[in-house]
Amino acid sequence: MSDNPSKNTAQDWPYLEIHQSRTHEPTPYEYKLAATLEDVFTKDGHALEDVVRGLNARKVHAPDGAAWTEESFAAEMHRLGA
């Protein structure tokens, strides 16, 4: 480990893994949702209503095929462990 904490790298902290909480490889749905969320956060905002509106505008639907609601988005984030 480096004597200078500001110069520590990922190799200095072997217990820090990029996907520590991942239990499986993401599904195509999860990859698409993540990419779309990144776009929504960048262009539309971070508020829950902005996220729901952004996902629906981009036609990225909830797992059941329905349009997102604040409740369904919160439930899906809970299910995914986010």
Backbone as ProteinMPNN parsed JSONL, in Angstrom:
{"seq_chain_A": "MSDNPSKNTAQDWPYLEIHQSRTHEPTPYEYKLAATLEDVFTKDGHALEDVVRGLNARKVHAPDGAAWTEESFAAEMHRLGA", "coords_chain_A": {"N_chain_A": [[0.841, -1.164, 0.0], [0.464, 2.236, -0.706], [2.365, 4.888, 0.803], [1.255, 7.325, 0.691], [-1.933, 8.274, 0.984], [-3.519, 9.543, -0.952], [-2.565, 8.599, -3.292], [-3.237, 5.968, -3.548], [-4.166, 2.997, -5.241], [-6.543, 0.894, -6.999], [-5.424, -1.631, -6.816], [-4.144, -1.503, -4.404], [-6.105, -1.914, -2.588], [-7.366, -4.668, -2.154], [-9.809, -5.751, -1.355], [-11.749, -4.176, -2.408], [-13.903, -4.535, -4.82], [-15.131, -4.09, -8.092], [-17.733, -5.017, -8.671], [-18.949, -5.848, -6.188], [-21.386, -6.535, -4.946], [-22.74, -7.948, -6.794], [-24.675, -10.656, -7.822], [-25.061, -12.137, -10.022], [-24.4, -12.209, -13.557], [-25.354, -9.269, -15.264], [-28.562, -9.107, -16.844], [-29.761, -8.791, -20.277], [-31.92, -6.973, -20.156], [-31.307, -5.623, -17.723], [-28.862, -4.406, -18.401], [-29.765, -2.689, -20.45], [-31.572, -1.083, -19.01], [-29.82, 0.122, -17.172], [-28.108, 1.598, -18.899], [-29.962, 3.326, -20.026], [-30.882, 4.673, -17.766], [-28.555, 6.05, -17.091], [-28.437, 7.839, -19.238], [-30.838, 9.241, -18.8], [-30.291, 10.409, -16.268], [-28.237, 12.118, -17.016], [-29.396, 13.832, -18.908], [-32.031, 14.517, -18.143], [-32.488, 14.66, -15.362], [-32.337, 13.956, -11.783], [-34.365, 13.559, -10.001], [-37.072, 11.558, -8.795], [-39.485, 11.722, -10.276], [-38.494, 12.789, -12.658], [-36.883, 10.695, -13.543], [-38.725, 8.587, -13.943], [-40.385, 9.765, -15.887], [-38.451, 10.124, -17.902], [-37.64, 7.458, -18.492], [-40.065, 6.411, -19.448], [-40.478, 8.1, -21.655], [-38.456, 7.265, -23.302], [-39.303, 4.823, -23.922], [-38.584, 2.57, -22.442], [-39.656, 0.067, -20.759], [-41.23, -1.114, -17.704], [-40.533, -4.292, -16.072], [-42.863, -5.831, -16.441], [-43.848, -4.878, -18.772], [-45.397, -2.652, -18.682], [-45.909, 0.937, -18.473], [-43.663, 2.931, -16.536], [-44.186, 3.753, -13.11], [-43.816, 5.863, -10.238], [-43.92, 4.195, -8.044], [-43.592, 1.615, -9.163], [-41.017, 1.849, -10.21], [-39.474, 2.322, -7.9], [-39.935, -0.111, -6.59], [-38.733, -1.89, -8.393], [-36.055, -1.066, -8.307], [-35.512, -1.741, -5.688], [-35.825, -4.531, -5.86], [-33.699, -5.109, -7.557], [-31.639, -4.483, -5.944], [-30.585, -1.976, -5.789]], "CA_chain_A": [[0.0, 0.0, 0.0], [1.223, 3.473, -0.815], [2.448, 5.7, 2.012], [0.459, 8.521, 0.434], [-3.295, 7.792, 0.732], [-4.11, 10.118, -2.157], [-2.021, 7.899, -4.455], [-3.615, 4.561, -3.512], [-4.854, 2.504, -6.426], [-7.429, -0.245, -6.736], [-4.608, -2.773, -6.449], [-3.78, -1.349, -2.999], [-7.269, -2.257, -1.784], [-7.87, -5.878, -2.82], [-11.183, -6.084, -0.99], [-12.658, -3.317, -3.165], [-14.163, -5.089, -6.139], [-16.073, -3.25, -8.821], [-19.089, -5.572, -8.599], [-18.979, -6.604, -4.932], [-22.699, -7.029, -4.552], [-23.361, -8.638, -7.922], [-24.905, -12.081, -7.595], [-25.127, -12.759, -11.338], [-24.106, -11.31, -14.666], [-26.587, -8.551, -15.61], [-29.348, -9.567, -17.991], [-29.895, -7.738, -21.291], [-32.838, -5.964, -19.6], [-30.592, -4.824, -16.73], [-27.917, -3.559, -19.128], [-30.522, -1.635, -21.135], [-32.087, -0.186, -17.987], [-28.69, 0.895, -16.644], [-27.673, 2.569, -19.914], [-31.01, 4.329, -20.161], [-30.848, 5.497, -16.558], [-27.414, 6.961, -17.216], [-28.852, 8.886, -20.166], [-31.849, 10.048, -18.114], [-29.625, 11.213, -15.236], [-27.426, 13.129, -17.68], [-30.178, 14.783, -19.708], [-33.354, 14.865, -17.621], [-32.467, 14.964, -13.94], [-32.21, 12.864, -10.822], [-35.583, 13.416, -9.197], [-37.825, 10.355, -9.15], [-40.431, 12.011, -11.356], [-37.697, 12.955, -13.88], [-36.433, 9.364, -13.961], [-39.894, 7.871, -14.456], [-40.759, 10.418, -17.142], [-37.403, 9.835, -18.877], [-37.733, 6.054, -18.919], [-41.272, 6.249, -20.268], [-40.276, 8.814, -22.919], [-37.534, 6.454, -24.097], [-40.001, 3.546, -24.137], [-37.96, 1.478, -21.698], [-40.768, -0.267, -19.884], [-41.056, -1.938, -16.505], [-40.425, -5.716, -16.441], [-44.15, -6.389, -16.865], [-44.217, -4.259, -20.043], [-46.189, -1.453, -18.431], [-45.185, 2.189, -18.258], [-43.177, 3.079, -15.167], [-44.739, 4.689, -12.136], [-42.835, 6.039, -9.164], [-43.984, 3.006, -7.2], [-42.999, 0.456, -9.836], [-39.581, 2.075, -10.316], [-38.894, 2.094, -6.572], [-39.985, -1.553, -6.327], [-37.734, -2.566, -9.224], [-34.726, -0.753, -7.756], [-35.385, -2.567, -4.481], [-35.63, -5.913, -6.315], [-32.349, -5.209, -8.13], [-30.642, -4.214, -4.91], [-29.985, -0.643, -5.999]], "C_chain_A": [[0.89, 1.232, 0.0], [1.247, 4.195, 0.522], [1.611, 6.967, 1.889], [-0.957, 8.078, 0.079], [-3.906, 8.35, -0.547], [-3.609, 9.43, -3.419], [-2.347, 6.413, -4.434], [-4.371, 4.199, -4.778], [-5.756, 1.347, -6.036], [-6.639, -1.472, -6.309], [-4.178, -2.706, -4.982], [-4.908, -1.809, -2.069], [-7.919, -3.505, -2.373], [-9.307, -6.239, -2.46], [-12.198, -5.193, -1.698], [-12.803, -3.879, -4.572], [-15.25, -4.275, -6.808], [-17.51, -3.728, -8.642], [-19.255, -6.427, -7.35], [-20.324, -7.241, -4.635], [-23.403, -7.79, -5.672], [-23.481, -10.127, -7.613], [-24.979, -12.852, -8.899], [-24.719, -11.725, -12.386], [-25.41, -10.58, -15.026], [-27.253, -9.127, -16.861], [-29.359, -8.468, -19.051], [-30.83, -6.611, -20.825], [-32.107, -5.047, -18.625], [-29.555, -3.912, -17.372], [-28.641, -2.393, -19.798], [-31.051, -0.615, -20.132], [-30.964, 0.701, -17.45], [-28.233, 1.958, -17.634], [-28.695, 3.684, -20.066], [-31.049, 5.234, -18.939], [-29.69, 6.49, -16.601], [-27.764, 8.128, -18.134], [-29.872, 9.823, -19.515], [-31.196, 10.954, -17.077], [-28.846, 12.359, -15.874], [-28.283, 14.218, -18.31], [-31.441, 15.302, -19.035], [-33.369, 15.229, -16.144], [-32.422, 13.72, -13.089], [-33.449, 12.638, -9.97], [-36.384, 12.216, -9.703], [-38.784, 10.609, -10.305], [-39.708, 12.225, -12.693], [-37.28, 11.594, -14.436], [-37.587, 8.595, -14.588], [-40.312, 8.449, -15.806], [-39.736, 10.092, -18.251], [-37.44, 8.409, -19.387], [-38.929, 5.847, -19.833], [-41.122, 6.938, -21.619], [-39.381, 8.017, -23.859], [-38.089, 5.053, -24.365], [-39.237, 2.35, -23.577], [-38.938, 1.142, -20.583], [-40.335, -1.075, -18.669], [-41.023, -3.408, -16.936], [-41.738, -6.34, -16.92], [-44.65, -5.781, -18.174], [-45.01, -2.981, -19.901], [-45.286, -0.215, -18.355], [-44.771, 2.253, -16.788], [-44.061, 4.034, -14.383], [-43.658, 4.884, -11.085], [-42.779, 4.803, -8.289], [-43.313, 1.803, -7.867], [-41.49, 0.619, -9.99], [-38.899, 1.81, -8.98], [-38.87, 0.6, -6.245], [-38.935, -2.29, -7.147], [-36.323, -2.274, -8.734], [-34.476, -1.561, -6.486], [-35.092, -4.024, -4.872], [-34.207, -6.108, -6.841], [-31.25, -4.927, -7.117], [-29.967, -2.875, -5.054], [-30.371, 0.325, -4.897]], "O_chain_A": [[1.943, 1.253, 0.637], [0.284, 4.134, 1.287], [1.298, 7.605, 2.894], [-1.176, 7.557, -1.015], [-4.738, 7.686, -1.166], [-4.158, 9.645, -4.5], [-1.786, 5.659, -5.229], [-5.126, 5.009, -5.317], [-5.737, 0.88, -4.898], [-7.133, -2.277, -5.519], [-3.88, -3.737, -4.38], [-4.672, -2.064, -0.888], [-8.948, -3.392, -3.04], [-9.956, -6.972, -3.206], [-13.4, -5.437, -1.592], [-11.917, -3.711, -5.411], [-16.188, -3.823, -6.152], [-18.413, -2.908, -8.476], [-19.653, -7.589, -7.435], [-20.388, -8.362, -4.13], [-24.542, -8.227, -5.506], [-22.517, -10.771, -7.198], [-24.964, -14.082, -8.894], [-24.701, -10.523, -12.121], [-26.465, -11.211, -15.086], [-26.588, -9.568, -17.798], [-29.003, -7.327, -18.756], [-30.56, -5.436, -21.073], [-32.265, -3.828, -18.688], [-29.383, -2.772, -16.943], [-28.19, -1.25, -19.726], [-30.983, 0.589, -20.379], [-31.151, 1.907, -17.293], [-27.996, 3.102, -17.246], [-28.332, 4.851, -20.218], [-31.231, 6.444, -19.072], [-29.839, 7.642, -16.192], [-27.426, 9.275, -17.841], [-29.785, 11.042, -19.657], [-31.51, 12.143, -17.012], [-28.803, 13.458, -15.322], [-27.933, 15.397, -18.251], [-31.879, 16.415, -19.326], [-34.195, 16.038, -15.723], [-32.463, 12.594, -13.584], [-33.555, 11.618, -9.29], [-36.369, 11.904, -10.893], [-38.881, 9.79, -11.218], [-40.245, 11.881, -13.746], [-37.317, 11.369, -15.645], [-37.43, 8.011, -15.661], [-40.563, 7.705, -16.755], [-40.113, 9.819, -19.391], [-37.289, 8.172, -20.586], [-38.823, 5.189, -20.868], [-41.593, 6.416, -22.63], [-39.535, 8.09, -25.078], [-37.418, 4.211, -24.961], [-39.241, 1.264, -24.157], [-39.028, 1.857, -19.585], [-39.239, -1.635, -18.618], [-41.44, -3.734, -18.048], [-41.722, -7.276, -17.718], [-45.738, -6.117, -18.641], [-45.27, -2.296, -20.89], [-44.07, -0.319, -18.195], [-45.44, 1.701, -15.915], [-44.609, 4.993, -14.926], [-42.681, 4.134, -11.055], [-41.704, 4.407, -7.839], [-42.563, 1.066, -7.228], [-40.754, -0.365, -9.91], [-37.863, 1.147, -8.932], [-37.892, 0.103, -5.687], [-38.308, -3.223, -6.646], [-35.475, -3.167, -8.748], [-33.356, -2.01, -6.24], [-34.22, -4.666, -4.287], [-33.586, -7.143, -6.601], [-30.068, -5.113, -7.406], [-28.89, -2.656, -4.5], [-29.955, 1.483, -4.92]]}, "name": "protein", "num_of_chains": 1, "seq": "MSDNPSKNTAQDWPYLEIHQSRTHEPTPYEYKLAATLEDVFTKDGHALEDVVRGLNARKVHAPDGAAWTEESFAAEMHRLGA"}
